[in-house]
């Protein structure tokens, strides 16, 4: 029985790893004594360590991106698009109708 998974992504610059994203997921982590949270650790000057507990539920983040991508999708040319084909998402702080191109 699978109880979770671990996603890992790495970013490279000039052949050197400069970014690591570790995204573990567990089913009922509290039953295994796992304390959940969102953690950011940036090695640098200054060094930054952040913790958000409890974690922000992933579904909320997915919904936020989907809603905030509405203007980019509606303004795009017809055809199949991926996230790489569209402008980077950003938060909508105004009436969404103001962001739509006139057609």
Phi and psi in degrees as a GROMACS rama.xvg file:
@    title "Ramachandran Plot"
@    xaxis  label "Phi"
@    yaxis  label "Psi"
@TYPE xy
-79.9562  132.556  UNK-2
-113.459  1.76742  UNK-3
167.622  -174.641  UNK-4
-153.064  167.247  UNK-5
-133.347  116.119  UNK-6
-95.6872  137.129  UNK-7
-133.351  133.652  UNK-8
-130.453  145.785  UNK-9
-130.062  140.023  UNK-10
-112.229  137.791  UNK-11
-121.822  146.783  UNK-12
-134.634  124.157  UNK-13
53.5347  38.7309  UNK-14
79.6001  -1.49051  UNK-15
-108.354  134.547  UNK-16
-69.2821  123.304  UNK-17
-120.584  -6.87968  UNK-18
-147.722  133.683  UNK-19
-130.531  129.533  UNK-20
-116.957  120.987  UNK-21
-114.625  125.369  UNK-22
-130.249  82.9466  UNK-23
-79.7637  145.515  UNK-24
-132.996  134.846  UNK-25
-127.984  150.898  UNK-26
-93.0456  123.914  UNK-27
52.3373  59.5336  UNK-28
-59.3108  -29.9681  UNK-29
-62.4212  -28.292  UNK-30
-69.9642  -24.151  UNK-31
-98.3417  8.89438  UNK-32
71.8036  22.0642  UNK-33
-91.2708  124.137  UNK-34
-87.6239  118.138  UNK-35
-89.0804  159.768  UNK-36
174.266  172.302  UNK-37
-107.934  124.673  UNK-38
-125.169  135.849  UNK-39
-126.427  128.093  UNK-40
-130.512  113.243  UNK-41
-109.661  116.579  UNK-42
-83.9767  120.155  UNK-43
174.93  -161.731  UNK-44
-126.563  103.997  UNK-45
-82.9633  156.037  UNK-46
-75.4817  137.741  UNK-47
-122.828  129.705  UNK-48
-129.305  121.837  UNK-49
-126.732  146.839  UNK-50
-138.579  132.427  UNK-51
-118.225  117.646  UNK-52
-132.71  132.554  UNK-53
-70.9585  168.602  UNK-54
-64.0594  158.383  UNK-55
-78.596  122.462  UNK-56
-56.5785  132.691  UNK-57
-57.5593  -34.6052  UNK-58
-60.2888  -36.1039  UNK-59
-65.4956  -42.9613  UNK-60
-63.5231  -40.9772  UNK-61
-63.3981  -43.8111  UNK-62
-63.5308  -40.1862  UNK-63
-63.2849  -44.078  UNK-64
-63.7883  -43.6938  UNK-65
-59.4634  -46.7761  UNK-66
-66.8654  -42.7083  UNK-67
-72.9763  -12.4623  UNK-68
-88.9692  -6.18025  UNK-69
-52.7707  -49.4604  UNK-70
-62.1558  -40.0922  UNK-71
-64.1258  -39.1452  UNK-72
-68.1585  -47.0234  UNK-73
-65.987  -30.8746  UNK-74
-85.2854  -8.97067  UNK-75
-79.2726  160.74  UNK-76
-69.4991  155.662  UNK-77
-59.002  153.499  UNK-78
120.757  169.392  UNK-79
-68.074  131.726  UNK-80
-125.969  151.592  UNK-81
-116.697  172.127  UNK-82
-59.895  -29.9513  UNK-83
-69.2551  -21.4042  UNK-84
-85.0611  -14.4973  UNK-85
-110.242  158.032  UNK-86
-59.8504  154.433  UNK-87
-59.5501  140.356  UNK-88
-69.6368  152.909  UNK-89
-147.811  165.704  UNK-90
-73.6977  141.183  UNK-91
-95.7953  117.937  UNK-92
-113.817  11.4803  UNK-93
-139.224  -175.373  UNK-94
-64.5545  121.563  UNK-95
-57.5908  -27.9818  UNK-96
-63.4647  -26.8428  UNK-97
-69.4184  -18.6702  UNK-98
-93.6951  -6.91058  UNK-99
-87.1207  136.859  UNK-100
-77.717  144.994  UNK-101
-75.139  131.366  UNK-102
